[in-house]
Amino acid sequence: VTLAYNGEVYNFVELRREMQERGHVFRSTSDTEVLARALADGGVAALDRCEGMWAFASYDERDGSLLLSRDRFGEKPLYLYRAPEGVYFASEVKFLFAMLGRRLPIDLEHLRRYMVNGYKALYKHAAEFFVGLGEVPPATWLRIDADGREASARYWNPSFEQDTTMPYGEAVRGTRERLIRSVELRLRADVPIAFCMSGGVDSNALIAIAKKELGYDLHGFTIANSDERYEESDLVAEAVRALDLKHTSIPTDTRDFLPKLRSLVRK
């Protein structure tokens, strides 16, 4: 089985330990090998045990099949183009065009929808910015067999089950434990760690966990917006002071945005 992989499996340490207990021998310490061996061993059923973000292509030489998959929330892109000679796939559109040897025409209707209604409008339609371009949906696998036949299915669906008997204190403790564990898994890295930082509760909760609970030496980066509707410099400054963070603020400038955009498109 050969794997082309863009992403990260956060719980790869635990998965590798489980497979080692079943007799698997690993040649590296990477999450890529863990995912490859999990797929070779368990097929698409292994995806249910993987916590992470990914777009991958797994080719199985044993039967000539190709397995494409995308993570639960579609953090990593995986584009498709079906042509008479076969299926093209890539995690970036420009690479797909390089394989095709040509560019697909721009979907002007979809572009207008985006420019008028914003990014939220993009997810109400299956269209992409180029005519004929598709993608593997989030939380989905697509298998193409040696004869070109396709099969696909969702491997995960979100669900909500409310427990009205749970005491408030237990709910708070459970949320805290799960949030800390989630951050701990995602901070496994072999390079220095930095955070995108705003004045909101979400980014500051994650940074505070990494700094105060897990003991990481962190650097925060903020895209500073001078628009008073989004200006959060006071809140960011307070978080930097309270958490004793290294911090870099990067100002934005929206002057001449549309003329600059037009010149970029022409290039």
The 8 nearest C-alpha neighbors of each residue, nearest first, counted from 0:
[[1, 59, 58, 60, 39, 2, 57, 35],
 [2, 0, 58, 57, 59, 3, 35, 60],
 [1, 3, 57, 56, 4, 35, 58, 0],
 [4, 2, 56, 55, 57, 1, 5, 58],
 [3, 5, 55, 2, 54, 6, 56, 53],
 [6, 4, 54, 53, 55, 3, 7, 75],
 [7, 5, 53, 52, 4, 54, 75, 8],
 [6, 8, 52, 51, 9, 53, 30, 5],
 [9, 7, 51, 11, 50, 10, 30, 49],
 [8, 10, 51, 184, 11, 185, 50, 7],
 [9, 11, 12, 13, 8, 50, 184, 14],
 [10, 12, 14, 30, 13, 8, 9, 15],
 [13, 11, 15, 10, 14, 16, 30, 9],
 [12, 14, 16, 11, 15, 10, 17, 18],
 [15, 13, 11, 17, 16, 12, 18, 10],
 [14, 16, 18, 12, 17, 13, 11, 33],
 [15, 17, 19, 13, 14, 18, 20, 12],
 [18, 16, 14, 20, 15, 19, 13, 21],
 [19, 17, 21, 15, 20, 23, 16, 14],
 [20, 18, 23, 22, 16, 21, 17, 15],
 [19, 21, 17, 18, 22, 16, 23, 15],
 [22, 20, 18, 19, 23, 17, 16, 24],
 [21, 23, 19, 20, 24, 18, 17, 25],
 [24, 22, 19, 18, 21, 25, 20, 15],
 [23, 25, 19, 22, 26, 18, 15, 21],
 [26, 24, 27, 23, 28, 32, 19, 33],
 [25, 27, 24, 28, 32, 29, 33, 23],
 [28, 26, 29, 25, 32, 30, 33, 31],
 [27, 29, 30, 26, 25, 32, 33, 12],
 [30, 28, 31, 27, 32, 33, 11, 12],
 [29, 31, 33, 11, 32, 8, 34, 7],
 [32, 30, 34, 29, 33, 35, 4, 7],
 [31, 33, 35, 34, 30, 29, 36, 27],
 [32, 34, 30, 36, 31, 35, 15, 37],
 [35, 33, 37, 31, 32, 36, 38, 30],
 [36, 34, 32, 38, 37, 33, 2, 31],
 [35, 37, 39, 33, 38, 34, 40, 32],
 [36, 38, 34, 40, 35, 39, 41, 45],
 [39, 37, 42, 41, 35, 40, 36, 45],
 [40, 38, 36, 37, 42, 41, 35, 0],
 [39, 41, 37, 38, 36, 42, 45, 35],
 [42, 40, 45, 38, 44, 37, 39, 43],
 [41, 43, 38, 44, 45, 39, 40, 37],
 [42, 44, 45, 46, 38, 41, 140, 154],
 [43, 45, 42, 46, 41, 47, 154, 48],
 [46, 44, 43, 41, 47, 48, 42, 37],
 [47, 45, 49, 48, 44, 43, 154, 38],
 [46, 48, 45, 49, 44, 154, 155, 43],
 [49, 47, 46, 45, 50, 44, 14, 10],
 [50, 48, 46, 47, 51, 8, 10, 45],
 [51, 49, 9, 8, 10, 48, 52, 47],
 [50, 52, 8, 9, 7, 49, 53, 70],
 [53, 51, 70, 6, 7, 74, 75, 8],
 [54, 52, 6, 70, 75, 69, 5, 7],
 [53, 55, 69, 5, 75, 68, 77, 4],
 [56, 54, 4, 3, 68, 67, 5, 53],
 [55, 57, 67, 3, 66, 2, 58, 4],
 [58, 56, 2, 66, 1, 65, 3, 55],
 [59, 57, 65, 1, 0, 64, 60, 66],
 [58, 60, 0, 61, 64, 63, 62, 65],
 [61, 59, 63, 62, 0, 58, 64, 1],
 [60, 62, 59, 63, 0, 64, 58, 39],
 [61, 63, 60, 64, 59, 145, 144, 58],
 [64, 62, 145, 60, 59, 61, 144, 65],
 [65, 63, 144, 145, 59, 62, 143, 58],
 [64, 66, 58, 143, 142, 57, 144, 59],
 [65, 67, 142, 57, 56, 141, 58, 143],
 [68, 66, 56, 141, 140, 55, 142, 57],
 [67, 69, 140, 55, 54, 139, 141, 66],
 [68, 70, 54, 137, 53, 138, 139, 73],
 [71, 69, 52, 53, 138, 73, 137, 72],
 [70, 72, 138, 137, 73, 69, 155, 52],
 [73, 71, 137, 74, 70, 138, 52, 69],
 [72, 74, 137, 70, 75, 71, 69, 76],
 [75, 73, 72, 52, 76, 70, 53, 71],
 [74, 76, 73, 53, 54, 52, 77, 69],
 [77, 75, 90, 54, 78, 73, 74, 69],
 [76, 78, 90, 134, 89, 135, 54, 75],
 [79, 77, 134, 89, 88, 133, 90, 76],
 [80, 78, 88, 133, 134, 87, 132, 81],
 [79, 81, 87, 132, 86, 133, 82, 88],
 [80, 82, 86, 85, 87, 79, 83, 131],
 [81, 83, 85, 84, 86, 80, 87, 131],
 [84, 82, 85, 81, 86, 80, 87, 147],
 [83, 85, 82, 86, 81, 87, 147, 99],
 [84, 86, 82, 83, 81, 87, 147, 80],
 [87, 85, 81, 80, 82, 88, 79, 84],
 [86, 88, 80, 79, 81, 85, 95, 89],
 [89, 87, 79, 78, 95, 80, 86, 77],
 [90, 88, 78, 91, 95, 77, 94, 92],
 [89, 91, 77, 76, 78, 92, 54, 88],
 [92, 90, 89, 94, 93, 95, 78, 76],
 [91, 93, 95, 94, 96, 89, 90, 78],
 [94, 92, 96, 95, 91, 97, 102, 89],
 [95, 93, 97, 96, 92, 91, 98, 89],
 [94, 96, 92, 98, 97, 93, 89, 99],
 [97, 95, 99, 93, 94, 98, 102, 101],
 [96, 98, 94, 100, 95, 99, 93, 101],
 [99, 97, 95, 96, 100, 94, 87, 101],
 [100, 98, 96, 101, 97, 95, 102, 87],
 [101, 99, 97, 98, 96, 102, 95, 94],
 [100, 102, 99, 96, 103, 97, 98, 95],
 [103, 101, 96, 104, 100, 99, 97, 93],
 [102, 104, 129, 130, 105, 101, 96, 131],
 [105, 103, 129, 130, 102, 106, 131, 128],
 [106, 104, 129, 107, 128, 130, 103, 110],
 [107, 105, 129, 128, 130, 109, 108, 110],
 [108, 106, 110, 109, 105, 111, 128, 129],
 [109, 107, 111, 110, 106, 112, 128, 113],
 [108, 110, 112, 107, 111, 106, 128, 113],
 [109, 111, 107, 113, 112, 108, 114, 128],
 [112, 110, 114, 108, 113, 109, 115, 107],
 [113, 111, 109, 115, 110, 114, 116, 108],
 [112, 114, 117, 110, 111, 116, 115, 118],
 [113, 115, 111, 112, 117, 116, 110, 118],
 [116, 114, 112, 113, 117, 111, 110, 120],
 [117, 115, 113, 112, 120, 114, 118, 119],
 [118, 116, 113, 119, 114, 120, 115, 112],
 [117, 119, 120, 121, 113, 116, 122, 114],
 [120, 118, 121, 117, 122, 116, 123, 113],
 [119, 121, 118, 122, 123, 116, 117, 113],
 [122, 120, 119, 118, 123, 124, 113, 112],
 [121, 123, 124, 120, 119, 125, 118, 126],
 [122, 124, 120, 121, 125, 119, 126, 118],
 [125, 123, 126, 122, 121, 120, 127, 109],
 [124, 126, 127, 123, 122, 133, 121, 134],
 [127, 125, 124, 109, 128, 133, 132, 130],
 [126, 128, 129, 132, 133, 125, 109, 130],
 [127, 129, 106, 105, 109, 110, 130, 126],
 [130, 128, 105, 106, 127, 104, 132, 103],
 [129, 131, 106, 132, 104, 105, 103, 128],
 [132, 130, 129, 133, 80, 103, 81, 127],
 [131, 133, 80, 130, 129, 127, 79, 134],
 [134, 132, 79, 78, 80, 131, 127, 135],
 [133, 135, 78, 79, 77, 136, 132, 76],
 [134, 136, 77, 78, 137, 69, 139, 68],
 [137, 135, 139, 134, 138, 69, 73, 140],
 [136, 138, 73, 71, 69, 139, 72, 70],
 [139, 137, 71, 70, 153, 155, 69, 154],
 [140, 138, 153, 137, 152, 136, 154, 68],
 [139, 141, 68, 151, 67, 152, 153, 142],
 [140, 142, 151, 67, 66, 150, 68, 143],
 [143, 141, 66, 150, 65, 149, 151, 67],
 [144, 142, 149, 65, 148, 147, 64, 66],
 [143, 145, 64, 147, 146, 148, 65, 142],
 [144, 146, 63, 64, 147, 143, 62, 148],
 [145, 147, 144, 148, 143, 63, 64, 149],
 [148, 146, 144, 143, 145, 149, 85, 64],
 [147, 149, 144, 143, 146, 150, 145, 142],
 [150, 148, 143, 142, 147, 144, 151, 141],
 [149, 151, 142, 141, 143, 148, 152, 140],
 [152, 150, 141, 140, 142, 149, 139, 153],
 [153, 151, 139, 140, 154, 141, 150, 138],
 [152, 154, 139, 138, 155, 140, 151, 156],
 [153, 155, 139, 138, 152, 47, 140, 156],
 [156, 154, 153, 138, 157, 71, 47, 139],
 [155, 157, 158, 154, 153, 138, 71, 139],
 [158, 156, 155, 159, 71, 138, 72, 160],
 [157, 159, 156, 160, 155, 161, 71, 154],
 [160, 158, 161, 157, 162, 156, 163, 155],
 [161, 159, 162, 158, 163, 157, 165, 164],
 [160, 162, 163, 159, 164, 165, 158, 170],
 [163, 161, 164, 165, 160, 166, 170, 159],
 [162, 164, 165, 161, 166, 160, 167, 170],
 [163, 165, 162, 166, 161, 167, 170, 169],
 [166, 164, 163, 162, 167, 169, 170, 168],
 [167, 165, 169, 168, 164, 170, 163, 171],
 [168, 166, 170, 169, 171, 165, 172, 164],
 [167, 169, 171, 170, 166, 172, 165, 173],
 [168, 170, 172, 166, 171, 167, 173, 165],
 [169, 171, 167, 173, 168, 172, 174, 166],
 [172, 170, 168, 174, 169, 173, 175, 167],
 [173, 171, 169, 175, 174, 170, 176, 168],
 [172, 174, 170, 176, 175, 171, 169, 177],
 [173, 175, 171, 177, 172, 176, 178, 170],
 [174, 176, 172, 178, 173, 177, 171, 179],
 [177, 175, 173, 179, 178, 174, 172, 180],
 [178, 176, 180, 174, 179, 175, 181, 173],
 [177, 179, 181, 175, 180, 176, 174, 182],
 [180, 178, 182, 176, 181, 177, 183, 175],
 [181, 179, 183, 177, 178, 182, 176, 184],
 [180, 182, 178, 184, 179, 183, 177, 185],
 [181, 183, 185, 179, 180, 184, 178, 186],
 [184, 182, 180, 181, 186, 185, 179, 187],
 [183, 185, 181, 182, 9, 186, 187, 180],
 [186, 184, 182, 183, 187, 9, 181, 188],
 [187, 185, 183, 184, 188, 182, 192, 209],
 [188, 186, 185, 184, 189, 183, 9, 190],
 [189, 187, 190, 186, 191, 192, 185, 184],
 [188, 190, 191, 187, 192, 186, 29, 28],
 [189, 191, 188, 192, 187, 193, 186, 217],
 [192, 190, 193, 189, 188, 217, 216, 218],
 [191, 193, 217, 190, 194, 218, 186, 188],
 [194, 192, 218, 217, 219, 191, 195, 220],
 [195, 193, 219, 196, 220, 218, 192, 206],
 [196, 194, 220, 219, 221, 197, 193, 202],
 [195, 197, 221, 220, 202, 219, 194, 198],
 [196, 198, 199, 221, 235, 202, 195, 231],
 [197, 199, 235, 234, 231, 200, 196, 203],
 [200, 198, 197, 201, 202, 203, 234, 196],
 [199, 201, 203, 204, 202, 198, 197, 205],
 [202, 200, 204, 203, 199, 205, 197, 198],
 [203, 201, 205, 204, 196, 200, 199, 206],
 [202, 204, 206, 200, 205, 201, 207, 199],
 [203, 205, 207, 201, 202, 206, 200, 208],
 [206, 204, 208, 202, 203, 207, 209, 201],
 [207, 205, 203, 209, 208, 204, 210, 202],
 [206, 208, 210, 204, 205, 209, 211, 203],
 [209, 207, 212, 205, 206, 211, 210, 204],
 [208, 210, 213, 206, 207, 215, 212, 211],
 [209, 211, 214, 215, 207, 208, 213, 212],
 [212, 210, 208, 207, 214, 213, 209, 215],
 [211, 213, 208, 214, 209, 210, 207, 179],
 [212, 214, 209, 215, 210, 211, 208, 183],
 [215, 213, 210, 211, 212, 209, 216, 208],
 [216, 214, 210, 209, 213, 217, 211, 192],
 [217, 215, 210, 214, 218, 192, 244, 209],
 [218, 216, 193, 215, 192, 244, 219, 245],
 [217, 219, 245, 193, 246, 244, 194, 220],
 [218, 220, 246, 194, 193, 196, 195, 245],
 [221, 219, 247, 195, 196, 246, 248, 194],
 [222, 220, 248, 196, 223, 249, 195, 197],
 [221, 223, 249, 250, 248, 224, 251, 220],
 [224, 222, 250, 249, 221, 251, 248, 225],
 [223, 225, 226, 230, 251, 229, 250, 222],
 [224, 226, 230, 227, 223, 229, 251, 250],
 [227, 225, 228, 224, 229, 230, 223, 231],
 [228, 226, 230, 229, 225, 224, 231, 232],
 [229, 227, 226, 230, 225, 231, 224, 232],
 [228, 230, 227, 226, 231, 224, 225, 223],
 [231, 229, 227, 224, 225, 226, 228, 232],
 [232, 230, 198, 234, 233, 229, 235, 197],
 [231, 233, 235, 234, 236, 230, 198, 223],
 [234, 232, 236, 235, 231, 237, 198, 230],
 [235, 233, 198, 237, 236, 231, 232, 238],
 [234, 236, 198, 232, 238, 237, 233, 197],
 [237, 235, 239, 233, 234, 238, 232, 240],
 [236, 238, 240, 234, 235, 239, 241, 233],
 [239, 237, 241, 235, 240, 236, 242, 234],
 [240, 238, 244, 236, 242, 237, 243, 241],
 [241, 239, 243, 237, 238, 242, 236, 244],
 [240, 242, 238, 239, 243, 237, 244, 236],
 [241, 243, 239, 244, 240, 238, 207, 210],
 [244, 242, 240, 239, 241, 245, 238, 210],
 [245, 243, 239, 242, 246, 218, 217, 219],
 [244, 246, 218, 219, 217, 243, 247, 239],
 [245, 247, 219, 218, 220, 244, 248, 239],
 [246, 248, 220, 219, 221, 249, 245, 218],
 [247, 249, 221, 220, 222, 223, 250, 246],
 [248, 250, 222, 223, 221, 247, 251, 220],
 [251, 249, 223, 222, 224, 248, 252, 225],
 [252, 250, 224, 223, 253, 249, 222, 225],
 [251, 253, 254, 250, 224, 225, 256, 255],
 [254, 252, 256, 255, 251, 257, 224, 225],
 [253, 255, 256, 252, 257, 259, 258, 251],
 [256, 254, 258, 257, 259, 253, 260, 252],
 [255, 257, 259, 253, 254, 258, 260, 252],
 [256, 258, 260, 259, 255, 261, 254, 262],
 [259, 257, 261, 260, 255, 256, 262, 263],
 [258, 260, 262, 256, 257, 261, 255, 263],
 [261, 259, 257, 263, 258, 262, 256, 264],
 [262, 260, 258, 264, 263, 259, 257, 265],
 [261, 263, 259, 265, 260, 264, 258, 266],
 [262, 264, 260, 266, 261, 265, 259, 258],
 [265, 263, 261, 266, 262, 260, 259, 258],
 [266, 264, 262, 263, 261, 260, 259, 258],
 [265, 263, 264, 262, 261, 260, 259, 258]]
